[in-house]
Amino acid sequence: MEKTFLMVKPDGVQRGLIGEVVNRFEKKGFKLSAAKLMVISEDLAKQHYGEHAERPFFGELVDFITSGPVFAMIWEGEDVVKTARHMMGSTKPSEAALGTIRGDLGLTVGKNIIHGSDSLESAGREIELFFGSSTEISYDKPVEQWIY
């Protein structure tokens, strides 16, 4: 079963959208195996967004993601990385399809509610960064027999 890392960003937390985001992934049939509300340190933010370090918006990105609490999550399911990307929608909310998280709830490129891993490799790296050796909860969901 694939795993992915998703994070409700500070704008989503402040707007009270954690439940809305979690609800969408649960309705899709994915399983939440770990979650925590946290404030990201500047060091963690720089590691997380390291691929953008040379871009002109890097400082603003770090400032934003450290500006308030985030809700970090690990989700499991068939093709969860690819499906989560579709459910999130385009990075630019104005270009995101209605019915996606960003299309329905996002405001701007910077305030687009959610971050999600873009590949299995990124998911592994991001899960390690945010959860380290924290134990994920393993449990059975009776509904899985109807999904997989």
C-alpha positions, -999 to 999 in steps of 0.1 A, spaced: 0 0 0 14 34 -10 19 62 15 19 100 10 26 131 30 -1 158 31 0 190 51 -28 216 57 -8 248 56 -12 277 80 -40 294 59 -60 262 60 -55 257 97 -65 293 105 -96 291 83 -107 260 101 -104 237 71 -86 207 86 -118 187 90 -129 195 54 -95 182 40 -95 151 62 -131 144 53 -123 144 15 -95 119 18 -116 96 41 -145 97 17 -122 87 -10 -113 56 10 -78 64 21 -65 56 56 -50 82 79 -21 65 97 -5 95 114 -12 132 120 0 160 141 -6 197 146 27 215 147 46 247 141 74 242 116 108 255 125 127 276 100 153 249 97 126 222 89 110 246 64 143 251 46 149 214 44 113 207 32 114 234 5 151 229 -3 145 224 -40 133 260 -42 163 275 -23 175 294 -54 142 307 -64 132 344 -56 102 334 -36 120 310 -13 122 334 17 85 342 14 77 305 13 97 298 44 81 328 62 46 317 53 50 280 62 65 290 96 39 317 103 14 294 122 5 258 129 2 232 101 -15 198 102 9 172 90 -5 138 79 4 104 65 -22 88 43 -23 52 29 -40 37 -1 -38 25 -37 -22 51 -59 -26 76 -30 2 99 -43 -13 104 -77 -48 105 -65 -41 130 -38 -24 153 -63 -56 152 -84 -78 158 -54 -56 188 -44 -58 205 -78 -35 229 -95 -11 249 -74 -28 281 -86 -63 280 -72 -75 302 -101 -65 273 -125 -77 245 -102 -108 226 -112 -139 230 -92 -143 200 -69 -106 200 -60 -94 213 -26 -76 242 -41 -103 249 -67 -130 251 -40 -110 265 -11 -77 280 -22 -73 318 -25 -38 325 -41 -7 305 -51 7 313 -17 -25 305 2 -36 273 -15 -45 253 17 -25 221 12 8 206 3 11 170 -10 40 149 -20 46 148 -58 61 113 -60 67 82 -39 103 94 -33 92 128 -21 66 111 1 93 90 18 116 120 23 88 142 36 74 115 60 109 111 74 114 149 78 81 155 96 75 122 114 110 107 118 108 75 137 74 83 151 53 52 151 24 52 126 -8 36 138 -16 4 120 -52 -6 120 -78 -24 99 -108 -6 84 -136 -30 76 -146 -8 46 -112 -17 29 -127 -50 17 -151 -29 -4 -124 -5 -17 -95 -27 -26 
